[in-house]
Amino acid sequence: MSARVLIVDDHAAVRQAIRAILHQHVHSFEVCEEATNGKEAVEQVGKLGPDIVLLDINMPVMDGFHAAQEIRRISPQTKIVFLSMFDGPTIMQFGRMWSDAFVSKSSAGNELIPTLERLIEEQTPHIKVSVKSHQAGTQP
């Protein structure tokens, strides 16, 4: 069972890079849609009900903080991961208030998948076995 992921960033190159990272772990994560701003993200969450939203903070129309508040309101079970190039103390403090995790874009290649796996394992412990056994090259 794959976790459904919504990628939200106003830069197409970033969305493509994140999609490529997730594609390497297709057994665990499925990109269900992409959005270019917070307003689109809220609309997509309402329509698709993803398990996880990867959410940029600094975007036009509606920023990631406001989008996260709306997503929490309409879909409290959806996990939110802020994905931003800004990782100062203020951003981190707000990130902890409105998200389940924070990953810096500069470290996404190393930190994104472990962060997402941790969130999925916390939400649905029964998936932990299939994720770990697949990594080991065995069948669950």
C-alpha positions in Angstrom: 0.0 0.0 0.0 1.5 3.3 -1.1 1.0 6.6 0.7 -0.6 9.2 -1.6 1.5 12.4 -1.7 0.5 15.9 -2.9 3.5 18.1 -4.0 3.0 21.8 -3.6 5.6 24.3 -4.8 5.5 27.3 -7.1 8.7 26.1 -9.0 8.2 23.4 -11.6 11.9 22.3 -11.2 11.4 21.7 -7.5 8.2 19.7 -8.1 10.1 17.6 -10.7 13.0 16.9 -8.4 10.7 15.9 -5.5 8.7 13.7 -7.8 12.0 12.0 -9.0 13.0 11.3 -5.3 9.6 9.8 -4.6 9.6 7.8 -7.8 12.7 5.9 -6.5 10.5 4.7 -3.7 7.4 3.9 -5.8 6.6 0.9 -3.5 6.0 3.4 -0.6 4.9 6.7 -2.2 2.6 7.6 -5.0 2.3 11.2 -6.2 -1.4 11.8 -6.6 -1.2 15.4 -7.8 0.9 18.6 -7.8 -0.1 22.2 -7.0 1.6 25.5 -7.5 0.3 27.5 -4.5 -1.5 27.1 -1.2 -5.0 27.8 -2.6 -4.6 25.0 -5.2 -3.2 22.7 -2.4 -6.3 23.2 -0.2 -8.5 22.5 -3.2 -6.6 19.3 -4.1 -6.7 18.1 -0.5 -10.4 18.6 -0.5 -10.8 16.6 -3.7 -8.1 13.9 -3.3 -7.6 13.4 0.4 -3.8 12.6 0.2 -2.0 11.0 3.1 0.8 13.5 2.9 1.2 17.1 1.6 4.7 18.3 0.8 4.2 22.0 1.2 6.5 24.9 0.3 6.2 27.9 2.6 6.9 30.9 0.3 4.4 30.8 -2.5 2.1 33.2 -4.3 -1.7 33.4 -3.8 -1.6 31.6 -0.5 1.6 30.8 1.5 2.3 27.5 3.0 1.4 28.5 6.6 -2.1 29.6 5.7 -2.5 26.6 3.5 -1.5 24.3 6.3 -4.1 25.9 8.6 -6.8 25.3 6.0 -5.6 21.7 5.4 -5.7 20.9 9.1 -9.2 22.3 9.2 -10.6 20.2 6.3 -8.4 17.1 6.6 -6.9 16.7 10.1 -5.6 13.2 9.3 -3.4 14.5 6.4 0.2 14.7 7.3 1.9 18.0 6.4 5.6 18.3 5.7 7.0 21.8 5.1 9.6 21.7 2.4 11.5 25.0 2.2 14.8 26.6 1.4 14.4 28.7 4.5 15.3 26.9 7.8 15.9 29.7 10.3 14.6 29.5 13.9 11.4 31.5 13.2 10.5 29.3 10.2 11.2 26.2 12.2 9.0 27.4 15.1 6.1 28.1 12.7 6.8 24.8 11.0 6.4 22.9 14.2 3.0 24.6 14.9 1.4 23.8 11.6 3.1 20.7 10.3 4.2 17.2 11.2 7.7 17.6 9.9 10.1 20.1 8.2 12.6 19.2 5.5 15.0 21.7 4.0 15.1 21.7 0.2 18.9 21.5 0.4 18.7 18.3 2.3 15.7 16.7 0.7 17.8 14.1 -1.2 18.9 12.6 2.1 16.1 13.5 4.6 12.8 13.4 2.7 12.3 9.7 2.4 13.2 8.9 6.0 11.0 11.7 7.2 8.0 10.4 5.1 8.6 6.8 6.2 8.6 7.9 9.9 5.3 9.7 9.4 3.7 6.8 7.7 4.9 4.3 10.3 3.5 6.6 13.1 0.2 6.8 11.3 -0.2 3.2 10.3 2.2 0.9 12.2 1.1 -2.2 10.1 2.8 -0.6 7.0 6.2 -0.5 8.7 6.8 -4.2 8.1 6.1 -4.0 4.3 8.3 -0.9 3.9 11.2 -2.5 5.8 10.9 -5.9 4.2 10.8 -4.4 0.7 14.0 -2.4 1.4 15.6 -5.7 2.5 14.6 -7.2 -0.8 12.2 -9.8 0.6 8.5 -10.1 0.2 6.2 -9.0 3.1 
